[in-house]
Amino acid sequence: MSFEQVRFTIVQLTDLDSETPTPNVAPTPPQPGGEIHETPDGSPIESNALATGEGEPTPSTQHRDSEESQVGGNIASGSPLEPKLGGENVEGGRVGATATGKEDTNPTVVVEVAEAKKQEEGSATSTSATHAIEMEENEKLTSDTTHDGGPGRSGRKDDVEMKAIEAGGKTDVTMGDVALGDVAMGDVMGDGNDNIDNHAVKPDTPAVTINVTKISDTSSTAHTNSVATHAATVTSQAATISSPTQAATAQVATSTAHAATISSHTATSSSQAVYHSGTRSSTVDSTSIDGGFGGLLGALIPLGASDVGCPQWLQNMLEYLRQSSTEPDWQALIAELIAHEKASPVTGVSCWLYRNSYSLIGFARKCRHSVVLLRYKLGSKNTRRTFL
Amino acid sequence: MTINVTTFAPAYVAWWRQLQPAWRTSVSGMLSQDIPQDEEWVSLAKGGTAGIYTVVVALSWWIRALDTGSDASEVLLMVRDLCWVLQQLHQRLCQSRDTTSSLKRARSEDVDVPSTSRGKRYVPQSLIYVLYSNDL
């Protein structure tokens, strides 16, 4: 049978099966970039047409009835299977998968039919199918965005956190709602004057809500006797709060108030206080001022004695030393210690070696002299030269 | 760690006095602050974890052992004296560094020929023989 006869037969079969809406061929993965394939009669077919059931046939038949949903899922999820169904041409992959319906034992015939007779019909079918799949995928993406805050995120954690918030009966979480127990810790001094008034924070998204709540907990639990905070900028690694409505403002009114600023980036709270020690005037970073020995209520960090360049072993002990007392003289002593250690003085061991260096050198010389003398007496005339 | 202040405080003061140079101790028991000209602070100018830091840590123990209403005048005097000593040590250390750096600078300016460590290695063998023959 010649090639032209085969083609004629194909055309006839196409006429007989004109009721078939779509070709029954497993889509061959088109090459990315829209390569041109030629039909047996020499007419070019774009690779995009392969996805719509047109063009070059595949030698193997595949049962595609159950793969339609799988193909769509692969495309939506971006799995490694996606390139096999169309590579760069995602739409073609979708349509081809949709167009497959039943097993075909002669894909060549079907492809020829689609190329010669059903081009317009196939295009219309593929277009409708494409829209259908795209709508499904858009719904998925929309739902992912709604629940996760963005596509590609698991969202389970946020869902749990959302439920945790909603369980409290409120959707707008204020700083005091979650940190009531921690706010009570603000009364560190036991004088009952630590009145913490946290203004409501109404974040736009649940993720922001959680972050604000956590930061407010930290700021509330800080052992701050006197904190006056004005428009603390709340930032976190997960979310950045920049709008004025999301700015967390906390006010703590106490008796011996010194200015303080909550630095919520590190989730810590510190207050600044100024003390005077004789001729010395220093500014300390304070969380409590008790003005006497025995106070263990906070760490004082004298300014002018920066920890930068301080030995690591001393940095580990600075907090302990500073918390020993809030007395200005004691803090000045710590500052002097830091300055002294930063100057890299000789250590105690090196001092001992320095003081005993002459005796050590004398001892070494005596040892060497004894060895040289011994070897000299044993008869080696080259002893001195080799030893030296 | 429980510290009995009644026993710890006198022991600490005695230790601190023992660490001081001889010129600081006086008959009256007060620690002098009249620094001699050639004072090197050899006994106290020690850094590191085995240096003056141990004195500070021990003093912090004393402070922490104090009760809220107890008399803190003695420990306050000790804190001020230790702070003064630390200031002197730091000042002395900075002065010695300035002197050393100025000496090095002057030496580098005076030497015309660049000194190399290579020149120090070459010692005449005859000189060594002479030295050792004298020792023997």
Boltz contact constraints between the chains, C-beta under 6 A:
constraints:
  - contact:
      token1: [A, 293]
      token2: [B, 63]
      max_distance: 6.0
  - contact:
      token1: [A, 293]
      token2: [B, 66]
      max_distance: 6.0
  - contact:
      token1: [A, 293]
      token2: [B, 72]
      max_distance: 6.0
  - contact:
      token1: [A, 294]
      token2: [B, 66]
      max_distance: 6.0
  - contact:
      token1: [A, 294]
      token2: [B, 68]
      max_distance: 6.0
  - contact:
      token1: [A, 313]
      token2: [B, 49]
      max_distance: 6.0
  - contact:
      token1: [A, 321]
      token2: [B, 60]
      max_distance: 6.0
  - contact:
      token1: [A, 324]
      token2: [B, 60]
      max_distance: 6.0
  - contact:
      token1: [A, 324]
      token2: [B, 63]
      max_distance: 6.0
  - contact:
      token1: [A, 324]
      token2: [B, 64]
      max_distance: 6.0
  - contact:
      token1: [A, 325]
      token2: [B, 63]
      max_distance: 6.0
  - contact:
      token1: [A, 329]
      token2: [B, 79]
      max_distance: 6.0
  - contact:
      token1: [A, 329]
      token2: [B, 80]
      max_distance: 6.0
  - contact:
      token1: [A, 330]
      token2: [B, 79]
      max_distance: 6.0
  - contact:
      token1: [A, 332]
      token2: [B, 83]
      max_distance: 6.0
  - contact:
      token1: [A, 333]
      token2: [B, 79]
      max_distance: 6.0
  - contact:
      token1: [A, 333]
      token2: [B, 82]
      max_distance: 6.0
  - contact:
      token1: [A, 333]
      token2: [B, 83]
      max_distance: 6.0
  - contact:
      token1: [A, 336]
      token2: [B, 83]
      max_distance: 6.0
  - contact:
      token1: [A, 336]
      token2: [B, 86]
      max_distance: 6.0
  - contact:
      token1: [A, 336]
      token2: [B, 87]
      max_distance: 6.0
  - contact:
      token1: [A, 337]
      token2: [B, 56]
      max_distance: 6.0
  - contact:
      token1: [A, 337]
      token2: [B, 86]
      max_distance: 6.0
  - contact:
      token1: [A, 339]
      token2: [B, 90]
      max_distance: 6.0
  - contact:
      token1: [A, 340]
      token2: [B, 86]
      max_distance: 6.0
  - contact:
      token1: [A, 340]
      token2: [B, 89]
      max_distance: 6.0
  - contact:
      token1: [A, 340]
      token2: [B, 90]
      max_distance: 6.0
  - contact:
      token1: [A, 341]
      token2: [B, 47]
      max_distance: 6.0
  - contact:
      token1: [A, 343]
      token2: [B, 93]
      max_distance: 6.0
  - contact:
      token1: [A, 345]
      token2: [B, 45]
      max_distance: 6.0
  - contact:
      token1: [A, 345]
      token2: [B, 47]
      max_distance: 6.0
  - contact:
      token1: [A, 345]
      token2: [B, 93]
      max_distance: 6.0
  - contact:
      token1: [A, 347]
      token2: [B, 47]
      max_distance: 6.0
  - contact:
      token1: [A, 347]
      token2: [B, 48]
      max_distance: 6.0
  - contact:
      token1: [A, 348]
      token2: [B, 46]
      max_distance: 6.0
  - contact:
      token1: [A, 348]
      token2: [B, 48]
      max_distance: 6.0
  - contact:
      token1: [A, 348]
      token2: [B, 50]
      max_distance: 6.0
  - contact:
      token1: [A, 348]
      token2: [B, 51]
      max_distance: 6.0
  - contact:
      token1: [A, 351]
      token2: [B, 46]
      max_distance: 6.0
